[in-house]
Amino acid sequence: MSNAREDESALSIETGGISYVQPNHRHGHPTNQFTIRCSPVLYLAPIMLGGAAIPKGLGLAGSITAIIAANILGGIATAICATMGPKRGMPQLVIGRSSFGYLGIFLPAILATILFIGYFSVGTVVGAEPIASMTGLPYMPLVIVVGLTSILLAVYGYNLLHLTGRWVTNAGLVLLILATGFALYHDAGPAAVSSLSGNDFWYAWLSFFSLIFAFSAGWGLCASDYSRYLAEDTSLSQVFGYAFSGLFVGSIWMMGLGALLTSIGNGNALQGLQQVLPSLLLWIVLLSLIITSITHNAINLYSCAMASLTWDFPIKRRWTVILTGVVGTFGAVFMGGAEFMNNFGLFLNMISYYVAPYLAVIFIDYFWRDPNEAPELFYDRNGPYAGVLWKGMAAFIGAIVISIPFMANDIYTSAIAKSLGGADTSYFVSFFCAIVIYLVLRQMGAPAKSPARG
């Protein structure tokens, strides 16, 4: 299907749910993976996140190097997941049934549902709060407008999200170039220079790196949701390249700009934005950030529906979008305010602990298995993936338990994390432990060969 045909069908509500996408329904081009991965990170939260280490003394160079390194790893993880879409023709969490079982995937899918609702709430907060604070308009009506518009976009589904992603990316990058130019022309201020040295610097760097990685790698949970309509013979290297570059370019640009603006704004990225931009351009940029937050929200709601249907939530996709969108909008009412960044960071830490070991298990499983498995196996509640596949589940849960002594957050900081200046290294421990545990368990008994598609 051409882009023109896709654009026409974008005005029709998608009806497929999480079902396998038949070959005659496949369409799109790998270049769309750039815009669908770039557009949801072109909003205010990554700007604020990118500046989070500036008030802690990491400085501009330390912040940007951590941002680049973390987004390389997170981008690779997400891009690998995106390549699964054309081969499997199904959403990301449905693919996980071969690793965890039809019932076993319920736990990761429920956690993903919570994660996507949380990110929707975050996007709603940053879409409404800046305008409310700068104009004096009431926060609640703005939250409702942003939330309802996001829900409407997600209800239409896959094609409209891709179409909107192209528009948002093209317009957003132009405005980013302008905003970045003004910011670079401005004096960065004393906070641009790190006030830390020696181990204190590297502990702060590692802590910030882990936070950015959690944000970036989390997109892997839904990557194939937006590539599953691509033809099965689509070049996987192109899918990987466009998905990686879209997420990488969008994330490091927004986060790097956030670090610079925070150093200019004396610890506040939004204040820095007000200082560097002329009044008219400031309003245009803020308006664009509202629009991009809606795109971000809609993508999270769509994947929330994919996750919910994977654990057999008993209503159709469009109604799942509406229900979870309403819940997320109510959540936005309570997430805003002065403690938003603390709430955001804690949310990333607590929910994202399961992402790294989950990705480790599905990576091993995906590259181990026959790529021509019959799609119906993934949808057969009583088939070879029935119940819980305990090898994948044991690796997943075991890795999380092993990583607890390396965790650090506002609720619990382990002794090891304290010795590292509060740096949370549990993501990397759980990822590699999950790989080792799963490989060992799989070697203890080779899985039966699954029937190929007919």
C-alpha positions, 0 to 999 in steps of 0.5 A: 500500500502506498503512503497515499493509501495509508493516509486515506485509511488513517481516517478509518478506525483500526479493528484488528486488535492484537490479531496476527496481521495477514500478508495481504494486509501488510503495508508501509515502509521502513522509513516510517520507523524513524518517525514513529520512534522519533515523534513520541520523544519530541515533548517536554518530559525528555527535556526536563529529564535531560536536565535532571543531573545539572542541579546535582553538579554533573555539568553539561559535558557529563550530562550529555555523555551519559545521555548519548551512551544510555540512548545508544544502548536503549536505542539498540534494544528498542530497534531489535524489538522493532525488527520482530514486527515484520517477521511475527506480524503481531504486537510485542507482548504477544510475541512474548508468549513463546518465552513466558507462556500464554498465561505467563505473559500476563505478569509482564503485560499487566506491568506494561499496562501500568507503565503505559498508563503512567507515561500517558499521565506524564505526557498529559502533565507536561502538555498542560502544566507549562501553559497553565503556569505561564498563562494562568489558565486553569490546569484541570480543563487543559488536562482534559483537553490534552487527555481527550485529544490523545484518546481520540487519536489512539482510538483510530489506531495504527495508520493515523498514529504513523501519519501523525508521527510523520507530521510531528517529526517534520515540524518538531525537528524544524522548531528544535533547530530554531530552539537549539540555535537560540540556546547555543547562542546564549551563555550556558551559565556556571552550572554547565561546569561540573562541580563534582570530581573523582568518584563523586562525578562518576557516581553521579554520571552512572546514576543519571545514565541508568535513569536515561537508559530506563526511559530509552529501553522502555520503548522496546516493550511496544516497538513491534506494535508499530512495525507489525504491518510491514511486509514480512520480506522487509529489510530488517537492517533498514527497520533496525536502522530507522527505528534506532536512529529515530529514537536516538536522534529524538532522545539525545536532541531533546535531552541534550537541549534540556541539559543546556536549558537547565544550565541556562535557567538556573536549574529549570529547563522551562525557565531556560526556554523562556530566557533564550527564545523571543516571545512569539517563538516561545509560544510557538514552541510551547504550542508544539510541545502540547501537540507532541505530548498528544502524539506521545500520549496516543502512542502509549495508549495504543500500546496500553491497549495491546498490552491489556488485550494480551492479558485477556482484558475482556473488551475491544481495543477502542474501548480499552483505549478510552478506559485507560485514557480516562484513568491516565487523565485522572492520574495526571491531575495528581502527578502535576505540581512542584514534585513532578520530576521526583514523581517522574524519576521514581515512576521510571525507577520502580516500574522499569525494573522489569523491562531489562530482564524481560527484554533479555529473555525475549531476545534469547528466545526470538533468535533461538526459535524457528522464525517460520513458526505458525502464527496461530501458536501464539494465540492458542490458549491450549497449544504448546505455549499454554499456561506458564513457561517456567524457564522464561518466568524463572529467568525473569523473576530470578534476575529481578530478585538478584538485582535487588541489592543493586537498586537505588530509589527514593523508597529503597537504596541498597548498601551496594548502591550507597557505596556507589554514591546512590547509582542504580545499576540493577538494570544491567545486573538483571539483564545479564543475569536473565540471559545467563539463567535462561540460557542455562535453563534452556540447555537443561532441556531443548524445547520441542520443535514448533510446527511451521506455518503452512 
